[in-house]
Amino acid sequence: MRSWILSAIVAASSAAADNTLDWGVAYGKAHSALSTLTQDEKVAIVTGVGWNKGPCVGNTAAVSSIKYPQLCLQDGPLGARYATSVNAFVPGIQVAATWDRALLRQRGQFMGEEFKGLGIHVLLGPVSGPFGKVPHGGRNWEGFGPDPYLQGIAMAETIEGIQSTGVQANAKHYILNEQELNRETISSNVDDRTMHELYLWPFADSVHANVASVMCSYNKINSTWVCENDNALNKLLKKELGFQGYVMTDWNAQHSTVASAVSGLDMTMPGSDFDGGSIYWGSKLTAALNAGQLVKDRLDDMVRRILAAWYLLGQDGEYPAINLKANVQGNHKTNVRATARDGIVLLKNEGNILPLKKPTKLGLVGSAAVVNPQGMNSCTDQGCNTGALGMGWGSGTASYPYFSAPADAIKTRAQTDGTQISLSASDSTSSVSSAVSGADAAIVFVTSDSGEGYITVENNVGDRNNLDPWHNGNDLVKAVAAASDNVIVVVHSVGPVILETILAQPNVKAIVWAGLPSQENGNALVDVLYGDTNPNGKLPYTIAKSANDYGTSPSKTDDNFKEGLYVDYRKFDHDGIEPRYEFGYGLSYTNFTYSDIFVDGRPVSGPATGEIISGGPADLWETIITVTATIKNTGGVKGAEVAQLYVGYPESASTPPKQLRGFEKLVLDADASDIVAFNIKRRDISVWDTASQAWTVPKGTFTFFVGSSSRDIRLNGTLEAV
Ligand code: BGC
C-alpha cells in the first residue's frame, strides 16, 4: 500500500450548498408579509387546526391577505399516506442499501413530484431519528441505517430531491428518539461529543441541504422534552447549525405554552390532541402574549421562519389544490424497481448457485412468497406481517398501488426457461417436502418486521422483541434444508436478523438479503436471482452473530446512551467482536480489485472557525483532502461496486477505529477499470471538542482505508495533520 504526502494544496470546494434556494430572498418576502398580519393571523399560522379537522395529517389556517394557503402537512418518508393512487417508494433503509446517490436523489424528486401533484406543501420526511443505535428499534427502517455519514448523504440527497420540486421537506425526528418503548416519556441522556459526532451529524447535512422544516421528537433529553429544549432547538439547531427554517412538534409532542415558545418551537401539530382536547398554543398563546409572558418578537420569528420556508420553495406561486385522490404515479415506479433491486445484498453464494441457470424445477416455500391473502393493503398502516413483506408499519407507510409478490414474479420469469414451479405458501414445516422434492433448488422466504408503537403486531409493540426470523423461520429453513441440497434463503427484513441457525445448515447455499422492497418485491428479487442485474447492494448495518453483540436493546428506563460513539460497526471494531456480515458488506457475481491509492491534501489541525452558514461553520464543509484509487472488474461479468472510504483518526482523538467518510458506486464492464475519487471535507476528519465547543482537526496521523466493506479493506494511505 502506498501513500503520499503532497505539498499541493487541494482546491477548496465551494462551501455553499449545491442548490439554488435563497433564504435571503425568502426572508425578505417573509418580512414584508409579516408586517401586514394581525396577531390572530400569526397565531393561526403557528397552530395546527386540530386533529382530523383538515384534509391532511397536519393543517394550519389560510391567510388570504398574503395568499397564504391552508398549509397541508402529510406523511411520510416513503410516499403519500392516505393517498389512493401513489407509488409506495422503498423505505429509507432499502435505498440506503443501494449506496447510490443518484437513486437517493431521484427517489426524493419523484416523491416530491407526487406530493406536489396532490397539493401537499410539506412532506413529513426524511427520517434520521431514530439513528438506529438499537437494532430492535421499531422505526429504524424509515431511516438510513446507523452510520452518520451514510445517513447524512442520504438525508441531503433526499431533501434536495424533494425540494427541487417545490415541496418542503421535514427532517425528523429531532432527536434521540431511538425506540418505541416509552417514546413519549423516556429521557435520552447523551454526552455532548456523541450528540455531535453521531446523532446531530445527519441533521447538519439536512440543514446544509436547506431543509425547510424539522420535527422535534416525543422524548426528553436530560429530563426536558425535546420540543421545549432550549439546548436542542435554540442552541444546537438554530445557532450552531444555522437552521433558518421552522421547528414543528411531532404530533402531540408539545407540553407547554411559554416554555416551548421560548425554547425555539415554531409550529404546533396537529393543534389538538387526538381526542380533540387540550392545546398549548392557539388561544393560550394569545393569552400568554397579551399577558406579557412571551415577547411578541418570538411570535414574529416563528411566523417569519414558516413564511420564509414557504417562499423559499416558491409555494407562493401556482400550487395545485389539495386532492389526495389524484393519480400522480407517473413513471416513478422505475425508481421503486431500481432501489428495490439495487438494495438487495447478496450475503452468501456457495458454489455460485446463483444466478439461476435454467433450472428444471424450483420449489418455493414460505408464506412470504405470496401477497397477503386478505389483500395487499388490508392492514391499517401496514400493521401486520402477513404474506410478502414490503415495508414496516406505522405512520411512515403508504398504500401499495400494486404488489409484485415473489412467487408470481418467479413464475413469470421461469416460463422463459420452461422451469416448473411448485409452491408451499405456508410456514408449516409439514408441507415443505412435497414442494421441494425433485427441485434443482428450493427458495425459502423468511421475514422480520417492526413499526410504530401505536400498533402491535404479533406481540411486537413497535420495537422487535428479538432479532430472529418471524413465523418460526429458523425451523422452516431447517426443514427445507433437510429436504433439499440446494437451498436459497431470501430474507425480507426491517433490520438485522441473527442468521446462525440458518447458516448452520450445510444445504443453505445462498442467502439473499432482500430488505424491504415495497411494491416491487418480486420483480426486484427476480432481477438478482436470475442475474439480469448483478447484485450490488451493501449492508447499511452490521449483522451480528448474536443480538447481545450490539450492546444495545430497548431501554425500560431513561437511557443514558452509555455506548457513546460505539454503535454498530464502531463497537464491533473497537471491542474486537467478529460480526457475521459487517457493515458495508455485499457480494457480487463478479470480482473487483483495488490498486493505486493516492492521498492528496495538507490538513491543518485546529478548530473550524468559519462564519455560520446553513449546516454550521463554512470551513467545515470545504473539501481538504482527495483520496483516489483504481478499481477493476476482474470477474468476467458486468457489475457495480460500492467502494468505501473509512478514516482512522490519530490515537489521541479517542475515536472508533474506522469511520465511514466516503463512498462511491462504480458500474464497470468486465475487465474495465476506473478511478474512484473521495472528497474528504474538513468535518470528515474533525472531532467535537467539548472543552472548546468546536469541531477540531486533531494533530497527528490519519489513515485512509479504502475497501469493499468496513472489514474488507484493500488499500490504505496516511496523512499528517500539522
Ligand atoms: C409520528 C410522525 C408522524 C406523525 C403524523 C407521529 O406519530 O411520530 O412521524 O409524522 O405522527 O402522522
Residues whose N, C-alpha, C, O or C-beta is under 5 A from the ligand:
A	BS01	BGC	V57 D75 L124 D250 W251 S395
